[in-house]
Amino acid sequence: MSATEILPGAAEAAPRTIPPVDRESRRLGFRLTLPTQLLVLFIAGFPLLMQLYISLTDWSPLDGVGWWKAWQSWNSFANYTDLLEDRRWWGALWRTFIIMLVCVPAEFLLALGLATLFMDDFPGKRVFYSILLMPMMVVPAVAGYMFFMLFQSGGPFNGILSALSGMDIKIAWLSDPTLALVAVMIADIWQWTPLMFLILLAGLVGVPEDQLKAATLLGANWRQRFFTIMLPRIKTIMVIALAIRVIEIFKIFDTLYIMTGGGPGVATETISVYIYKVTTQDLIWGYVAAIALVILIALSVLAVFAMKRMEAAKNGGRA
């Protein structure tokens, strides 16, 4: 009688050996993909190392030397300490956070409501679906020019307000520091709510129909089905949608720059606009590299947090 017959679990406990053929196949696959892996590593790693290197210097194109000689103006961590004392940087960061805190929740709630409505069939659904996705397909620069014209003192937006109120309204939206930021947020919500809608609708469509029908047969109303079945099922999708939009808010540039140019003054100057101005106007590239690296690290931490939340959602709430 063999050992495996005496001890039924012995076969399972024995270490699994990889057949020589499979081992050789893996080695061959690794050798074949190694050039591509090295190329991808170089494409991703070289700019990052270059950015870190320049961020530790005062190098500028005006110095008359190549970036590889930036060590001649080495300043260690002076750019990072200057960043902590830069009030304009903190102001741009704060305005970016304001846009994020207003636009992302607004886009999420609007998109979730629209996605829920589009779960059911109704006349003209395909037409409304196409119309709803159109803003997302507009080039951001074109969207910026559209809203620049809409928010002029004699533009359509004031015309609508005048018709509704019965008074001649001439609000200078883009010249007022507060209203200019509001106009930028309206443009962002208009353009990117469809993206959030598309992601959430894809999640809701994937909710098992049999569970919803079973809940209906058991007497659950629409609200109970929505909060106990549909929302828990799309937790991962919601985290993905929110993470994408939060990261994209930090990159908002085209629409905002064409509408206001960061003005009036610096009233609508966000992180991306600030980096652009320091790069092209002040030409302080070492300082810009430090700013960009800090933003990259912050967004990477946010991405890791979002991935952990996704994993927790998949495991039923356990991190």
Secondary structure as UniProt FT lines:
FT   HELIX           3..6
FT   TURN            8..9
FT   HELIX           10..13
FT   HELIX           20..55
FT   HELIX           61..63
FT   HELIX           67..73
FT   TURN            76..77
FT   HELIX           78..85
FT   HELIX           87..117
FT   TURN            118..119
FT   TURN            123..124
FT   HELIX           125..137
FT   HELIX           140..150
FT   TURN            153..154
FT   HELIX           156..165
FT   HELIX           173..175
FT   HELIX           177..205
FT   HELIX           209..217
FT   TURN            218..219
FT   HELIX           222..225
FT   HELIX           226..230
FT   HELIX           231..233
FT   HELIX           235..249
FT   TURN            250..251
FT   HELIX           254..259
FT   TURN            260..262
FT   TURN            265..268
FT   HELIX           271..277
FT   HELIX           278..282
FT   HELIX           285..314
FT   TURN            315..316
//
